[in-house]
Amino acid sequence: MKPVYLFEMTEFERDLVHSFNEYFKEKKIRGISYRLKQHRFTSQFLDVLVDSLNPDYYLGIECKSISVDKGTKALYFTQHFTTDKKGVHQIDRISDFLKCSGRRGYLAVELRYGVGHSREAYAIPWKDIDGRFHSESLKFTIEEISAYPSILRGKSDYHVEPDVWGVD
């Protein structure tokens, strides 16, 4: 039976979850990647959680997908992230969750270039996101995002590469 989500996982999130689980299976690493069910009036901590007894794979990943083909030139903290009804910004909520849980955090950004063009994705350490947000900067440009480690993509899915996620 397929789980029911009030808010469906994006294809990007699904691909990342699948990629981590395939990597763990292939490398015989005890670990699992998943997405918690999201309810309409409950804020979700992160899009993808990765659990493992190996602390290198104890991760929290927020996913954002940007349509570069539609003219988006940057990832904006005001446009691409939310603020809850108490006025707490999503970046602060995620930073608090990562701090309390002990997970290493990342922002995985998928850049979509339109029909006929392949997608690209990059992993930005959460400390860089939090630092930029608290420096009063409003964005990460596409060029800045592209300078981070690339999450390799095959014909139809992403591949987990340890160096992208800071694994020794």
N, C-alpha and C positions, 0 to 999 in steps of 0.2 A: 504494500500500500504506500503510495506517495505521500510524504508529509505535506500538510496544507500550510501555506504561508500567507498571511494577510498582505505582506509586501514581498513579492517574489525576489529571489536572488537574481542579481544581474548575471549576464553571461560571463562577464569578467570575474566576478566573485566565484561563480561555479567552477570556472576553469582553474582558478588558483587553488580552491579546495581540492579539486580532483588531482591537480598536479602535485601538491604536497603529499596526498595520500598514495599516489602512484610512486613517488620518490621513496617514501618510507617503505613501501612494500618491496620495491626493487632493491633497495640498499639494506633491507632487513633491519630497519631502525624502528624501535618501539615509539610510535607517535601517531597522532591523528589530527586532521584538520577538519574544521566544521564551521557552520554558521548557525547561530542561535535563532530560533523563531522570533520574529519581530511582531509585536502587537501594535495596533494603531495608536494608542495613547501612552506607550511606554518607550522611552528612548533606549536605543540599542547601544551598547558600549562600543563595539567595533564590528566591522563586517565579517572578518575571518579570524578565528582563533586557532592556534596551533598548540597542541599539548604534547609534551614528551618528557620522559625522565631525564633526557639529555637537555640541560639548560640552554644549549645553543638553539634548540628548536622550541623554546617556550616563548611564542610570539603572539602579538596582536597586530592585525593588519587592517587598516582602513582603506577602502578602495574608492577611487574617483575615476570617472571616465569623461574625457573631454573631446568634443567634436571640433577638431582643428579645421576640418573642411568647411565648417559653418562660420569660420572667422574668429573663433576663440583664440586669444593670444596669450592667455595666462590662466592659472588656477587662482581664483580670487577667494580670500578668506570670508568675504561677505556674501558672495554669490554661491559658492560651491559647498559651504558648510552652514550648519543651522545654529540657531540660538533657541534654547528651550524657553518655556513660559516664565521661568524664574530669571531669565536674562543671562543664563550661563552659556557661553559659546561652546560648540562641539569640540573644538581643539582643547579647551580647558577640561571638559568632561573626560575626554580620551586620555589626556595627560594624567589626570587624577587616577583613572582606572589602571593605567600602566604602572604608575608609581605604587599603588596599593597591591596590585597583583604580582609585581615583580617581573612582568613580561617585558621583553624588548619590543618596541613598537616601530612600525613602518607605515608610510603612506605609499600605497601602490597606485600609480597614476597610469591609466591607459589613454593613449593618444590615438584617436580615430581620425583617419585621413579620408574617409569616404569610400564609396563603391569602387572596387578595382585596385585599391591600395591596401597594403597590409597595415595592421595595427602595431603600435609599439607600446611597451610598458616599462616603467622605471620604478625602482624601490628607493624611497627617500627615508632615511632614518628619522624617527619621530622627533628626536631631539632637535633636528634641523627645522622641522615644521614648527615646533613649540618656540624655538628661539626666534625664528622669523616673525611669527605671530606676535610675540611679546616685544619685538623691536619696533612695533608700529608699522611695519611694512604690510601692504595690503595684498600681496600676491607672490607667486612663483611664476616666472615667464616660461614659455615652452622651451626656450634655450636653456634656462637654468634646470628645468626638469630633466631635459635630455642629457645633462652632464652627469647625472647619477647613474648607478649600475643598471643596465638593461635586464629586464626579465625576458629571457629568450623565448621566442614563440616558434612552434613548428607550423605545419600546415593548418592545424585546427586547435591547438592548445598550447599553453605555456609550459615551460620546463623549469623545475626547481634546480638552481645552481647554488651550491653553498656559499660561494663568495658574494653573491648578490645580497644574501641575508646575514652577512657578517659571521658565518660559521667557520670555525678554525679547521 
